[in-house]
Amino acid sequence: MESNKKTLGSKWFTLIIQLVYLTLAVYLIVRSDLASYLSYTLYLFLLITFIRLNAMSFIWLPRGISWKEAIGNSTAFAIYYIGFPLFAIYDHSSFNLSMYLIGIALFLIGSFVNTTSELLRKPFKDNPANKGKLYTGGFFKYAIHINYFGDVLWVAGFALVTLNWWALTIPVFLLLLFMFSYIPNADNYLLDKYGKQFEDYQKNTKKLIPFIW
C-alpha cells in the first residue's frame, strides 16, 4: 500500500495522458467521414479500453508503478487510442462483415481474458498464507502468460474493426514483443523467485497461447 501511495503521481499521469488521447481520438472520429456504425464501434472500444485499464490500475488491482513504466505505458496507449482511429479514418477497406464481427469477438474475448485472469489471481496473492507460492490456477492453468494472450486478442480485435489490414501490424508487433522480450524476462524473474515450483509449472503449461505454445 505504501508503494502504491508513493507512485500515485505516475498513475495519475497515465490517467491524464489517456484522457488527452481519448479526447483527441474522439475529435478525429467526429471530424471524419466514417460510417456511423464504424464511428460508434470505435467510440465503444475506446471507452471500454479506458474504463478497463483504469479500473484495473486504481480499483481492482491497485499497485505502484514507476515513472519509467508510466512513460512506457503512455507510449503504448497513444498507439491504441490514436493509432487505431487513424487507421480507420485514412485507409479503411470497404465493409467486410467477417472482418468486423471477428474483430468485435476478439476484442471482447481478449478484454475478458486479460481482466478476469488478473482478478482471479488477486485473492490468492492477497492471502498471506500463499506467500512464496506460485499461482497456477484460474486461466493461468492454460498458459503461463495468459494475461498477455488476452492483450494480444483485444488489440487484434481493435485492429480488425478498423477495416484496415495494415492495422494488424500493431498486434503482430505486440505479439513479437511479448515472445522475445516480456516473456523471457518474466520467466527469468519467476524462476529466480519460485525456483522448482516454476520449473514444474513450465514443464506442464504452455507459455502464451493455450494448447499451442
N, C-alpha and C positions, 0 to 999 in steps of 0.2 A: 504493500500500500504506500509506503514511504517513497519507493522508487517511482511509483505512478505519479505521486504528487510532484516530485522533482522534475518530471518530464512533461508536466501538463502543458507547458508553453509550446513544446514541439507538437503536441497533439492538437492544440487549438490552431497552430499554424497550418497543419494539414487540413483542418476543417475549413478554415477561411479560404485557403487556396482552392479547395474543392468547390466552395460557393462561387468563387470567381470563375472557375472553369464552367460550372453549371450555368451561370448567368450568360457567359459568352456563347455556350453551346445553344442555349435557348434562343438567343439573339440571332445566331447564324441560321437556325432552322426556320424561325419566323420570317426572316428576310429571304429565304429561299423559295423556289417554286416546286418543292417536293409535294408529291401527292399526300393528301390528308392522312391516309392510312399509315404511310411511312413516317410522317411527322409525329403522329400520335404514338407510334411504336417506339420511336427514338426518345420521345419525352418520357414514356413509361419506363424504358430501360434505364435511362439516366437517373430517374427518380428512385427506382429500386436499388440501383447501384449505390447512390448517395446514402440512402437510408440504411442499407445493409452494412456498408463499410463503416459508417459512423456509429451505428448501434453496436457493432462488434467492438469498436475502439473505446467507446465511452460507457457502454451499459453491460453488454453480455460478457465481453472478455477484456475488461479494462487492465491494461498493463502499461508500463513505462516504455517509451520509445526514444531512442537517441535522436539528436538533430540530424545525424548522417542518414538514419533510416527515414526520418521525416522528409528530408530533401529527396531521397531516392524514391519514396512513395509518391511524392508530389509530381515527380517527372513521369512516373507511370500513369498517374491519374490524368495528366494532360493528354496522353495518348488515348485513353479510354473516353474521357469526357469531350474532347475536342476532335481527336483524330477520326473517330467513327462517324460523327456527323459530317465532317468534311468529306470523307469517302462517299457518303450517301449523296451529298449535295453536288459534288463536282464531277462525279463519274460513275453514276449508277446505271445498271443494266435495266432493260425493260422488265416488267413484273414477272417474277419466277415464283410461282406458288410453292413448289417443293423447297426451294432455297429459303424462302421466307418462313415457312412453317417449321422446317428443321432448325432454323436459327432460333425461333421462339422456344422450341422444345429444349435445345441445348442450353440456352441462356437460363431457363427456369430450373432445369435439372442441375446444371453446374452451380448455380447460386444456392440451391438446396443442399447439395453435397458439401460444398465448401463451408457453409454456415453450420449445418447440422453436425458435421463431423467434429467441429470445434466445440460446439455446445454439449455434445455427448461426452466429450473428453473432460470438460471443465469440472464436473463433480468429483471425478477420480483425482484430478490434480489438486483440487482444493482440500481433499481429505488428508490430514496429517499422517494417517496410518499408511498411506501409499507413498510416503517419501522414499525416494531411492528405487521405486518400482516403475517399470516401463509400461505405459498404457498400450494395449494391443486389442482393445475391444471396439465396439461400435463399428463405424465404417473403416476404421484402421485395421481391421482384421482382413480386409480385402486388398489393401495396398498401404505400404509404409507412409507414403506421402499422398494419401487420398485427398487431403485438402488442396494440394497443388493441382491434382487432377480436376477437382471442381473448378479451380481458377481457369484452367485451360478450356474447359467446356463452356463456361459462361462467356469468356472472351471470344471463343469461336462462334458462339451463338450471336453475340453482338455484331461480329464481323459479317455474318451471313445476312442478317436483316438489313444491312446497308445496301444489299443487292449489287455490291461491287466486289468482284473476285480478288482485287488487289488488297482489300481489307484483311484477307486471310493471312497476309504476311505478318500481321501483329500476333495472332495466336501461335503461328509457326515459330516466330522468334521467341515468344514466351515459353513454348514447349522446349526449345533448344536451350534456353537459359536455365530452365529447371533441370534438364537432363545433364548438362555439362558444368553447371556452377552450383545452383542452390542444393540439389540433391546430394552431390558428392560432399559438399561442405556440411550439410545437415547430418549425413551418415557418419562422417568423422566425429562430429560433436556427440551424436548419440552413442557411438561406440566407446568414446572416451568416458562418457557419463555412466553408461549402463553395462558395459563390458559384455559378458556372456549372455545376458538377457537379450541384448540387441543382436548378437551373433545368431542366436537361435531364432529370433524373430525374422532376421534376414533370410535364413535358410528356407523358411516356410511361407514367406509372404512376398508378393510382387512389389516392385519399387513404386510404381506410379499408376499404371493402368491395370485395374483388376483383371485377373485371369490371363493377362497378356505379357506385361513387362513391369 
